[in-house]
Amino acid sequence: MQDQDEGLYKRGRYRLGYDRKLRSPYLQIFWYDAAAGRNRQRSTGTEDVQQAENELDALYLKKERGASVCSACGQPLRQGARHLVTAAIADYLVARESRPSIGAMRARLGHVTAYLTETERLDTACEDVDEDWIEGFREWAQEVPIVSPTGKTRERAPGTVEASVRMLAAAINFAHGRKDTLFPATFAAKAPEEVSRTPAYRADVAMLAKMFRYCVDPWDIDEHNTWARRRLNRAQLHRFLQISVATWARPDAAHDVSTDRAKDQWHSNARALNLNPKGRAQTKKYRPIVPIASRMAALLDANTGFYVSVDSVKAAFESMQVALDLPRDGETGLKVIRRSMAHLARERLGERDWIEGQIMLGHKKVTTSDTYAPFNTGYLGQALRVTEEIIDAIEKLTPGAFGPPYVKEITA
């Protein structure tokens, strides 16, 4: 229990004190949260008692009287009509409808809406959402598992919860920008490094070859799937593996690769592939133009339309995880191919040429003056060289790995 100084200042259920365990020089505000059933505290960010008292007064007015207060002096601010969180979310999604990431936005904010519904808080206004409210949302969200379309459940990762918190802050700030009586979000999502653990597993060339062999030679059949259906599923997984190894692309970018001229992605003469289709705006997860190894180039030349013609190969990939006894618990999702290629390539490139690897991954953007570089001979020459080497090594261990995938149409 915290060592609280009873005599400093108290107002209602709120009081000032020091947290000896925390060893912070700043005064803390302590109170009991009846809704959560536990004690809470918040740093005032100051050692000055008068300033700390102002902070406590501001918190008291906001919590107990529902008043918006100035963070500097604690005085009540002018009030406007309460703007519901549900309205802010709806307005934000409409305004962002054209964004490539709108699907992820809906899912993240949908989780917030579910919280409002299930906890009977649909009347929550934007000004009600503070750090305590967000902490309650985090606790609720951690207890709600993720359920796949097939009914499988898994624990919701802290990073997934913070993505919803971050998106809610964006929605409230958007509403603030449109209404002068509404204040910006008073909470913040935790930094990714605080809540996310980067998977440690990386596949070596031998394991990548086994993944391709799983697609080329479908030896195991179970009672839930016919040989033909399983073969078709693996054909799409095969294509995903091919394009992912050749481009080092993120899974969503690999699924988007198309040789349709309208997409303006595949430039056969230059052997260059633009991972960002025409008409799609770039996002923070930048999609570069990458050089393509000769074996993959031949496959793209022979292709029509999307290279991976299904929305997702996730189910087929999960079946492969089981068959090859690959690590689970988030260690070997679809992104493991990208991580493994980056690891293998960095070993071969060395630190001097790793800048080419960063460009391949989209972590470093080319400058405006380099606009035409991807279509010139020698563009990312070292990155292309090591990619060719890895593909040749996979092909040696699994002949047909970069041959034409099985394409015969199969009906259910």
Solvent accessible surface area in square Angstrom, and as a share of the most:
residue,aa,sasa,rsa
1,M,173,0.77
2,Q,56,0.25
3,D,75,0.39
4,Q,29,0.13
5,D,41,0.21
6,E,111,0.50
7,G,79,0.76
8,L,59,0.29
9,Y,60,0.23
10,K,122,0.52
11,R,70,0.26
12,G,52,0.50
13,R,102,0.37
14,Y,0,0.00
15,R,58,0.21
16,L,0,0.00
17,G,0,0.00
18,Y,55,0.21
19,D,11,0.06
20,R,121,0.44
21,K,152,0.64
22,L,103,0.51
23,R,214,0.78
24,S,28,0.18
25,P,77,0.48
26,Y,90,0.34
27,L,0,0.00
28,Q,3,0.01
29,I,3,0.01
30,F,6,0.03
31,W,11,0.04
32,Y,111,0.42
33,D,22,0.11
34,A,78,0.60
35,A,95,0.74
36,A,42,0.32
37,G,48,0.46
38,R,96,0.35
39,N,85,0.44
40,R,23,0.08
41,Q,55,0.25
42,R,78,0.28
43,S,55,0.35
44,T,15,0.09
45,G,48,0.46
46,T,17,0.10
47,E,108,0.48
48,D,65,0.34
49,V,60,0.35
50,Q,108,0.48
51,Q,101,0.45
52,A,0,0.00
53,E,34,0.15
54,N,44,0.22
55,E,61,0.28
56,L,0,0.00
57,D,30,0.16
58,A,10,0.08
59,L,7,0.04
60,Y,39,0.15
61,L,17,0.08
62,K,50,0.21
63,K,59,0.25
64,E,74,0.33
65,R,157,0.57
66,G,50,0.48
67,A,21,0.16
68,S,14,0.09
69,V,26,0.15
70,C,35,0.21
71,S,95,0.61
72,A,85,0.66
73,C,59,0.35
74,G,4,0.04
75,Q,109,0.49
76,P,77,0.48
77,L,63,0.31
78,R,159,0.58
79,Q,100,0.44
80,G,31,0.30
81,A,97,0.75
82,R,129,0.47
83,H,24,0.11
84,L,69,0.35
85,V,0,0.00
86,T,41,0.24
87,A,37,0.29
88,A,0,0.00
89,I,10,0.05
90,A,53,0.41
91,D,49,0.25
92,Y,13,0.05
93,L,33,0.16
94,V,115,0.66
95,A,48,0.37
96,R,51,0.19
97,E,94,0.42
98,S,107,0.69
99,R,109,0.40
100,P,54,0.34
101,S,46,0.30
102,I,24,0.12
103,G,45,0.43
104,A,41,0.31
105,M,12,0.05
106,R,107,0.39
107,A,71,0.55
108,R,90,0.33
109,L,1,0.00
110,G,36,0.35
111,H,21,0.10
112,V,0,0.00
113,T,51,0.29
114,A,34,0.27
115,Y,4,0.01
116,L,0,0.00
117,T,73,0.42
118,E,116,0.52
119,T,44,0.25
120,E,158,0.71
121,R,78,0.29
122,L,88,0.44
123,D,102,0.53
124,T,11,0.07
125,A,0,0.00
126,C,5,0.03
127,E,40,0.18
128,D,51,0.26
129,V,3,0.02
130,D,10,0.05
131,E,68,0.30
132,D,20,0.11
133,W,26,0.09
134,I,0,0.00
135,E,51,0.23
136,G,19,0.18
137,F,1,0.00
138,R,22,0.08
139,E,71,0.32
140,W,45,0.16
141,A,0,0.00
142,Q,58,0.26
143,E,141,0.63
144,V,44,0.25
145,P,63,0.40
146,I,40,0.20
147,V,89,0.51
148,S,40,0.26
149,P,148,0.93
150,T,110,0.64
151,G,49,0.47
152,K,131,0.55
153,T,88,0.51
154,R,139,0.51
155,E,134,0.60
156,R,30,0.11
157,A,46,0.36
158,P,60,0.38
159,G,22,0.21
160,T,54,0.31
161,V,2,0.01
162,E,4,0.02
163,A,14,0.11
164,S,3,0.02
165,V,0,0.00
166,R,106,0.39
167,M,22,0.10
168,L,1,0.00
169,A,15,0.12
170,A,35,0.27
171,A,0,0.00
172,I,1,0.01
173,N,64,0.33
174,F,47,0.20
175,A,2,0.02
176,H,69,0.31
177,G,66,0.63
178,R,145,0.53
179,K,77,0.33
180,D,120,0.62
181,T,49,0.28
182,L,9,0.04
183,F,79,0.33
184,P,62,0.39
185,A,24,0.19
186,T,81,0.47
187,F,12,0.05
188,A,68,0.52
189,A,25,0.20
190,K,79,0.34
191,A,35,0.27
192,P,81,0.51
193,E,141,0.63
194,E,119,0.53
195,V,30,0.17
196,S,63,0.41
197,R,161,0.59
198,T,97,0.56
199,P,20,0.12
200,A,83,0.64
201,Y,53,0.20
202,R,77,0.28
203,A,1,0.01
204,D,79,0.41
205,V,21,0.12
206,A,50,0.39
207,M,37,0.16
208,L,1,0.01
209,A,1,0.00
210,K,92,0.39
211,M,0,0.00
212,F,1,0.00
213,R,85,0.31
214,Y,3,0.01
215,C,0,0.00
216,V,38,0.22
217,D,72,0.37
218,P,17,0.11
219,W,144,0.50
220,D,52,0.27
221,I,79,0.40
222,D,58,0.30
223,E,148,0.66
224,H,156,0.69
225,N,41,0.21
226,T,91,0.53
227,W,125,0.44
228,A,37,0.28
229,R,66,0.24
230,R,27,0.10
231,R,24,0.09
232,L,39,0.20
233,N,56,0.29
234,R,3,0.01
235,A,1,0.01
236,Q,21,0.10
237,L,0,0.00
238,H,5,0.02
239,R,32,0.12
240,F,1,0.00
241,L,1,0.00
242,Q,0,0.00
243,I,0,0.00
244,S,2,0.01
245,V,0,0.00
246,A,0,0.00
247,T,0,0.00
248,W,0,0.00
249,A,4,0.03
250,R,31,0.11
251,P,26,0.16
252,D,75,0.39
253,A,3,0.02
254,A,0,0.00
255,H,23,0.10
256,D,44,0.23
257,V,0,0.00
258,S,1,0.01
259,T,23,0.13
260,D,66,0.34
261,R,229,0.84
262,A,76,0.59
263,K,64,0.27
264,D,68,0.35
265,Q,0,0.00
266,W,37,0.13
267,H,53,0.24
268,S,39,0.25
269,N,160,0.82
270,A,37,0.29
271,R,96,0.35
272,A,0,0.00
273,L,0,0.00
274,N,34,0.17
275,L,3,0.02
276,N,16,0.08
277,P,15,0.09
278,K,146,0.62
279,G,85,0.82
280,R,51,0.19
281,A,64,0.49
282,Q,75,0.33
283,T,44,0.25
284,K,203,0.86
285,K,123,0.52
286,Y,38,0.15
287,R,11,0.04
288,P,8,0.05
289,I,35,0.18
290,V,0,0.00
291,P,10,0.06
292,I,4,0.02
293,A,0,0.00
294,S,71,0.46
295,R,96,0.35
296,M,0,0.00
297,A,0,0.00
298,A,61,0.47
299,L,17,0.08
300,L,1,0.01
301,D,69,0.36
302,A,90,0.70
303,N,24,0.12
304,T,128,0.75
305,G,22,0.21
306,F,97,0.40
307,Y,4,0.01
308,V,2,0.01
309,S,78,0.50
310,V,61,0.35
311,D,145,0.75
312,S,62,0.40
313,V,4,0.02
314,K,98,0.41
315,A,73,0.56
316,A,16,0.12
317,F,3,0.01
318,E,50,0.23
319,S,46,0.30
320,M,0,0.00
321,Q,12,0.05
322,V,104,0.60
323,A,44,0.34
324,L,31,0.15
325,D,129,0.67
326,L,7,0.03
327,P,53,0.33
328,R,108,0.39
329,D,130,0.67
330,G,57,0.55
331,E,24,0.11
332,T,1,0.01
333,G,32,0.31
334,L,29,0.14
335,K,72,0.30
336,V,0,0.00
337,I,0,0.00
338,R,14,0.05
339,R,49,0.18
340,S,0,0.00
341,M,0,0.00
342,A,18,0.14
343,H,83,0.37
344,L,10,0.05
345,A,0,0.00
346,R,105,0.38
347,E,112,0.50
348,R,89,0.33
349,L,13,0.06
350,G,31,0.30
351,E,119,0.53
352,R,212,0.78
353,D,26,0.13
354,W,22,0.08
355,I,81,0.41
356,E,33,0.15
357,G,0,0.00
358,Q,66,0.29
359,I,24,0.12
360,M,2,0.01
361,L,8,0.04
362,G,6,0.06
363,H,120,0.54
364,K,87,0.37
365,K,117,0.50
366,V,46,0.27
367,T,85,0.49
368,T,124,0.72
369,S,104,0.67
370,D,56,0.29
371,T,71,0.41
372,Y,165,0.63
373,A,28,0.22
374,P,6,0.04
375,F,76,0.32
376,N,92,0.47
377,T,148,0.86
378,G,59,0.57
379,Y,28,0.11
380,L,12,0.06
381,G,27,0.26
382,Q,68,0.30
383,A,0,0.00
384,L,48,0.24
385,R,98,0.36
386,V,0,0.00
387,T,1,0.01
388,E,45,0.20
389,E,73,0.33
390,I,0,0.00
391,I,0,0.00
392,D,67,0.35
393,A,34,0.27
394,I,0,0.00
395,E,27,0.12
396,K,175,0.74
397,L,88,0.44
398,T,3,0.02
399,P,103,0.65
400,G,30,0.29
401,A,0,0.00
402,F,11,0.05
403,G,16,0.16
404,P,117,0.74
405,P,8,0.05
406,Y,70,0.26
407,V,101,0.58
408,K,134,0.57
409,E,154,0.69
410,I,32,0.16
411,T,121,0.71
412,A,130,1.00
